[in-house]
Amino acid sequence: MERRRMDAALLVLSLVHLAATLEVPLDLPQPPTITHQSPKDYIIDPRENIMIHCEAKGKPHPSFSWTRNGTHFDIDEDPNVTMKAHSGTLVVDISRAKAEHYECVYQCTARNQHGTAVSNNIVVQQSRSPLWSKEKVMPIVVQEGVSLTLPCRPPAGLPPPIIFWMDNYFQRLPQSSRVSQSLNGDLYFSNVLREDSRNDYICYARFPYTQTIQQKQPISVRVLNLDAINDTMAAFYNDTDLFSEDPTDERKPAFLIPTGPSSSKMVLRGQVLEMECIAEGLPTPEVSWTKVSGDLPAKRTSFLHYQKTLCIVDVSESDAGEYRCTARNRLGSVHHTIRVMVKAAPYWISGAPRNLVLSPGESGVLTCRASGTPKPSVSWAMNGIPIENSPTDLSRKVEDDTIIFSDVQIGSSAVYQCNVSNEYGYLLSNAFVNVLAEPPRVLTPANKVYQIIKNHQALMDCASFGSPIPKITWFKDSQSSTLDGDPYIQHDNGTLEIHVAQAHNSGKYTCVARNTLGISKNHIYLEVKEPTRILKQPEYKVVQMGRSVTFECKVKNDPSLTPTMNWLKDDGELPDDERFIVDTDSLTITDVTENDAGVYTCIMNTTLDHDSASAELTVVERPDAPTDLELTDQKKRSVQLTWTPGDEHNSPIQKFLIQYEDSLHHRGHWHNLTEVPGTRTTAHLKLSPYIHYTFRVLALNAVDFSRPSFPSRMVKTEPAAPDENPTGVHGFGTEHDNLVISWKPLTGLQANGPGLHYRVMWRQKAMDSDWTTVTVANNSKFVVSGTPTFVPYELKVQAVNDYGAGPEPAVAHGYSGEDLPVAAPENVQAVLLNSTLAEVHWDPVPTKLIRGHLKGYKVYYWRERSLHKHNPHLMENQVLTFTGNHTHSMLPGLHPFSLYSFNVRVYNGKGEGPPSPTQKFETPEGVPSAPTSLVVTNPNLDALTLEWSPPHDRNGRITGYTLKYQQVNNSNELGPVEELALPANKTSVTLLNLKYSTRYRFYLNAKTVSGAGLAISQEAVTIIDEAVASRQVDIATQGWFIGLMCAIALLILILLIICFIQRNKGGKYPVKEKEDAHTDPEFQPMKDDDCTFGEYSDNEDHKPLKGSRTPSNGTVKRDDSDDSLVDYGEGGDGQFNEDGSFIGQYSGKSASRETAEGHESSEAPSPINAMNSLNSFV
């Protein structure tokens, strides 16, 4: 039977329509639903009117009634109680009654024709804040080191008060691992110290509902050592609670609370579990916690009161078990085990029962599934009446925590109450069954627009109602297929989800709700917007105080959204200060102060999203001056200086500079003494004798040095003999018979006493003679006269003052004065290496003849003349200087075929010695330079003449010339080379049998016995052959050429006529008449009747277009105008490159040139002229 019942239930569950919580539109009939009620345990303030809430909705609107302590509460009979209109809320006026009269259990009932809903049992209690009971608090005297507990024992209140300890000045008493407050409010000392003595230990209790604070009588505590207790025993004996512990030695821990080795604690599921272990001991114990049967839940666990309290929030059954606290110091440890039991008031497993809306003939289920510890019992009621006492309904079947409805009909609507309870509490829930037959309606507003940021989730609602529950389908734009599958997700409540919305998802969506009674649709619009992004974030800034700083925050956002830029400082608003200038994409702070430091955040908000970025501003300034300079540990030659650094202003101090003033010798002048790293605040300073020191310190950070500190007190040192002698001792001569001894004098800091002078000593180094000594004061040099020339000396300079002489000075070395050398180098000779380079050798001059420090040798040389008879005498003096002890040198850059003279001299610091005997040498012949000029004269048909000038620098005897030439075609390609040897006495040559109208390139160089020199080059063109020129003219008589020219002339004539017409349209212009030039009889203009060119006039200047002729000598003649290109050729000498540029040079006027007859205009050449000009270069 039980098995059949289970199968039936499963069958019903598989067939019923499981609806989520439905919101029935208020215009449709529905049973009451309680929407708001007061809490089950309702604590009220006795000073205010009592308001017990009960609100409900339904159609028709429900009526309300109340029970008090289980019986009907007739509100009309109590003048102090009223019910709000259209509501079930009770208002109790306590101005005429006491609040405690209304401390009862209340329950509200809301009913209409479709059912009855009931509220929870509301237990009304007034808050209480009772006074502390009168008690006499005795002073406490304890021995130092023992444990102590100060009881609080506050009065019981509703709800319990909050406990804290303060002094007479309302300052919280400091707590630590040694002193802490327990959960019950007592104050525990693990061990007391002398500083715990005070007479104002006050326990305060704050009652939250009444917001009142009450205090216990102050407790006086005096902590004494054992001797002090014996001395004061008599004074406190009569009225003092005297503790008489043994002398306080160190001891291992022991627990003050809880007591014993173990204890137990019960906590309800969902509440907060608090366990504490407070231990005494000396030294103070440290407390730690473990769970014996597992690990502590890390995310829900915290430790309070210096690890003495273990707190676990939102307790669950898994938190049951044993917990161990351990107190430990260096003498040992102690443990306590707490066994935790977790009970549970009833709680929903799958939520409270949900309202059912069913259409006639449908089935459904109400489920009241809850749990608890111990297991709770479930009872059902219908419309507030136990279901077993309700009328029988065949469509309803109750099975423990489930009611199954099948084939419901109109009129079966009701409200069902589910009550789940155990000893720790109860759950009461109302759920109605509403039987309706309604066509679907879409509740979401029509044409609603959803704006979503790209790549975010899009949720488009289609809230609907109908009975039977409608089915929802979605369509996009004009598509006929439903939206099903990626990227669309349709939820059970009709919502359409796009998990990651993209721009193409924008558009018009239609949701359709259908059931058996009808259809309803709604249009919804989705707009996918570009996200707001900060493109350039503000950056970390370090700025000096008083300057300006700018944070940039450049943003990109969807253009259809209006952005709003906000700036925050340290997560708060910007200061209201005109120094803060907010622009569209930046924040500028002028005249920065130290208070401006912090984190600045730019937030770009739109109606849909936002983006933010932060940057820190560090304000730096040079450090404040060090303070509190103190001199300690002063000795004869040292002192210790300490100081306190000033504020570094966010820039770490890099170093400290210590300066001193010597008020004895240089008052008002500060000198740098030493530096120390920025991490140190002390320096060991070495002192010199006979100084009146005053010190000051400066700090340096990345910005600058601080101001100097205030000076320290003065430190005076006693005089003493010098500790050191002058440095930089030198000996040298300014004349050939003196010795100047110089040195670097001691400073005032080095003098060590008054009467500073110097003891100067010298002697010749080579001779074992006595030292000569003089005393010098107020000077740093001494001149010794009458010395031999350039003799080595030993020198010493010793510092002396009124208190003695310095240490034995070191020996320095120097020389007496130099004189000019008296000898010249010997065995001077020259070796020729080639025509432009010679090497000179000599023997060094003996050291004793140099009479000074050898500086080097100088070679004087000059070119006297060229060996060629045509060159004049030359004098080109040159000097080569060689430092050091050289015995040879090179003479570069000589002229070939020349006579040179030279000598060598030694020189020292005084000057040069005598020259060596002058030597001479001749350079051999070299190759000559290029000929001075090369010109082409008398060009002919197959011959031309070359003339040249000899080289400017012959560098020897010219033995002949070499001439090379080769043809060059129009593409600059070179032909084979022809070579011709010419005698030295020739300066011209005529070349025969050359090709006509051909360009040649010539190369000419001169030769000596040493070889050929550089070549000079030239180009020229032979004259054009007359026969070829005649053939070129004959082309103009060919028929094809005449036809081409006629076409060109006709085209030109048409263009001129068009120009003439255009000019006439614009008005008439003056015209200058010109006569036609005489034409060549061999080349007459063509007439119209034979397709030849006739004369025509230009409308502007009437210049006749003339033909040109080809002269009989084969050259093209030009007009008097300078525009003719042929004129540059000068009978064939001129040549043009392929790009038309002129090459070559003039070689004289052509004798065969003819003069044109008559006056010719500067008109453009005819096509015949142009063709002939081109043919002349072919």
C-alpha positions, 0 to 999 in steps of 0.5 A: 500500500505504501509503495502504491502511494509513493508511485501515485505521488510520483505520477502526480508530480510528473504530471502537475504544473510546477509553477514558480511564485507568481504575481497575480495581477491585482485586478484578478480575484485572489486570496489574501497574501500577507505582505508585511508583519512585525517580527516574532520577538518584537521588542518595543520602546516603552516611551513610544506608541506600540505599532504591531504591523500586519499588511496584506493584499488580495482581490477583493481587499482583505479584512483583518482581525486579531487574537491576543494570547490565543483569544479574539482581541476585540479592538473596539472595546479597547480605547487605547488601540486603533487599526489603520485604515485599509490595513491590519496594523494596530496602534497602541496609544500608551499615553493613557496606559502602561506598555507592560499591559500590552506585553502579549502574544498577537496574531493577525488574520487577513480574509476575503471570500477566496481564503484566509491568511494568518501571521506569525505569533508576535510576542510583544515585549518592552525593552528594559534597562534596569539600574545597577543594584546598590553595592559597596565596592571595596578598594583592591590591593594586590601584589604585583604579578598575581592575576586579578578579575574585576567583576562587572555583573551588569543588570539583566536587560532586554535586550542584553546591554553592551559592556565596556570599561572606561575611566573617569574621563570616558576614555576606554581602558587599554587592553592587551594580551595581558588585560582583556574583557570577557564575554560576560563583561568582567575584566581579567588581568593575567598578571598585574603590574605597578602601572595598573594601579588606579582608582577609576576602573568603571564598568559601563552598560549601554542599552541599545533600545533606550540608548541609555548608559549606566555605570557601575561604581568605580573600582580602586586597584592598588598594585604593590610589591610585598614590602609595600603591602607590609608597610601599608597593611595597618592603614588599609586593614579595616576597610580593604579587601587584602589579597595575601598571595605568596611572593610572585615568582614566574609561573606556568599558565592556568585558566581563569575561564573556563574552569576545569579541563573541559566544558560544553557549549550548545549553539543554534544553526545560523547563529554566531559561536563564541568561545573564550579562554582567558589564562593567567600566568607570568610571563603573560601566556599566549592563547591558541585554538585548534579543532580536535576533529578537523580544521577551523572554517577559515572564511568564517573564523576570526579571533578576538580579544588578543586570540582569547575568543574564537568566533565562528559566524553562520554556524552549521552542523559541520561546526559541531565537535571538540575545540581545544584552546592552549595557553602557553608561556616559557614555563609550560602550557595548559589545555581546555577542551570545549565540546560544541553541539549544534542544534537547529530551529526549523529551516526551509530546505527548498524554500517556503511553499509557493502560491499556486495558480491553476486553471480548471482541471489542472493539478499542482503540489504544495510542498512544505519541506523543512529540516531542523535538529531535532527533526521538526513536525509539520502541520497543515491548516486551510484558511486558518483551520487545521486541515483535518477539521476542514471540509473534505475535498476529493481534489486535495490529498495531504501526505506529510509535508505535501498537499497534492491537488488534482483536477481542481475546479472553480471555487477551490481557491483557499489559503493553506498554512504550513507550520513546522516546529521543534523545541527551538522554534517554528516556521509558519508560511501561507500559500494560496491555491487560486483557480482561475481561467485567464487568457495570457497577458504580458506584464512587461511594459510595451516597447521597452528599450534595453540598453546594454554595454557590449560584451555584457549580459543582456536580460530582456524580461517578458513577465506574463500572467495567464491561467493556464500558465502561458508559454513564452516564445521570442522572435527578432526583427522580422524573422519567423523562427523562434530564438532558441539556442546559442547565443540565446537562453530562454529562462522559465520565467520568460526572460531572454538572455544573451550571455555576451551581447554584441552590436549585431544583437541590437534590434527589435524583439517580440515576445509572445505569450500563449495558452489555451485561452489566447495569445499576447505579444509585446515588442522590446528593443535592445541597443548594444552600446560601446563600453566606456574605456579610459584610454590614458590613465592618470599617472603617479606624480611626484611634485614639489610643494608650490608647483602645479600638477596635472592628471590626465584621464582621456576616455572613449565612450559610446557617442549616444551616451552622455558621459560625466567625469568625476574626480575623487580624492582618497575616495571622497569628494575633491576639496572645495578649493579654486586651486583644483581645476577640472577640465574635460579630460584632466585635473590640474592642481595649482600651488600644491600643498602638502595636504594635496597628497593622496590618491586621485581617481577619475570616474567616467560615468554613463547611464549604463556603465563606468570606468575608473582609474587612480593615481597617487600624488606625492607632494615633496619639499626640501626637508625641514632643518635638523634640530636638537644638535647635541655635542657629547663625548668631547675629547682633545681631538674629537667630539660626538655630534647628534641631531634630530632630523626634520620632516623629510616631506615624502622624499627620503633624506639622502645625506646630512652635511655637517659644516663648521664655523671657526669664530677664531680665524674666520668668523661668519664663514661656514666650511664643509666638514663631512657628510653622513648617510641619511639613515644616521643621526650622529657623527664622530667629528675629528677636531684640529687644534686652535679652532673655535668650532660651531657646528650646524647640519643640513639635510639633503633629499631629492628636492634640495638641501634644507635650511641649516640647523641652529648652530651648536654650542661652541667647542674650543680646542687647545693649540699644538704643534703642526701635524703636517708640513706643506705639500707641493714643494717644487724647485725651479729657476727663473734665471740661470743663476737662481733657485725658486723653492715654492710650496702650498701653504697650510690653512688656518685649520692646519696651522694648529696654533699661532705664529705659523712660519716655514723652515726652508732647507736646501742643498746640492744633490750631488754634493754631500753638503750641509743643509742651508736653512732659512725661515719664511713667514707669510709667504709660500716661496723663497728665491736662492740666488747665485746658484750654478746653472741647472744643478739638481737640489734637494729641498725640504719645507717644515711647518713651525708655530709657537708650539713647535715644529711639524714632523720631519719633512719629506725630501723634494727635488728640483733644479736651478735655472736653465740657460741656452744650449751651447752646442749644436747636433753633430754628424747631421746628414740627409738620406733621400727616400724618394722625390718627395721624402727625405730622412735627416739623422744627427747625433744627440747633444751631450746633456751637460751642453744642453744646460737645462731640461731637454725639450727636443730638436727642431729641423729647419729646412727650405727649398732654395730653387728648382733644378729646372732652368725655367724656374726662379729661386725660391725660399720656403722656410719650414720647421719641424719640431720633435719633442724628446730625445730624437736622433732622426726625423722625416721631411715630407712634402718635398718638391721633386727636382729641387735644391733644399738646405737644412740644419738642426737645433736642440732646445730646452726650457730656456730656448734654442741652441746654435744651429748645426752647419747647413747641409744641402741635398737635391731631390730627384726628378718626379712625374710632371703635372698635367699640361696647362691647357689643351685646345682644338683648332682648325676642325675639318672634315677628316682632320683637326689640330690640337695645341697645348701648353707644357705642365706648370710643375715639370718636376724634371726634364720633359722627355716627351708627350703621349697623346691618346684619343678614341671615338665617342658615339651618341650613347657615350660609348667609347671606341678603341684607343689610338696612341701617339708619342710626341717629342718634348719640343712640340706643343701642337699636332694635326690629326688626319684621316679622321671620320667626318661628323664624329666626336672624339675624346683626347688625352694628353700627358707629359713624361720625365725619366720618372714616368708619365704625369697626369693627363688633360682631356678634351673633346671635339667633333669633325665637320659634317660632309656636304654630300650627306647634307644634300641627301638630308635636304632631298628628304623634303622632296619625298611625297610622304614627307610633303604630305606629313608637312601639309597635315601639320600646316593645316593643323597649325592653320586651324589653331591660328584661325580659332585664336583669331576668332577668340581675339576678335570676340574680346575686342580689337588690338593694335597690330604692328606691321612687319615686312617679310624676310627674304627667303632662300631662292633654293627653298621657296614657300609652298603654295596652296594649290600644290600643297606647299606652305603659303604665308599667313599672318598672326592676328597679333603681330602679323609675323610671316612664317618663313622657311629655312634653307640648308647651306651648301657647305652642309651646316645649318645656318641660323637667323639673326635671332639668338634662339637658334641652337645650331649657332652654339655648334660653330661649324661642328665644334659644339656638341650636345648630350642626349639630354640636349645639354651643351658640351665641348668648348669654342675653338674659333669662328668658322670661316665658312659661315654665311650670313642670312639675307635680309632681316629675319624675325624671331619666329619659331623655326619651321619643321624643315629647319627642325629636321635639318637641325636634327640631321646635323647631329646624326 
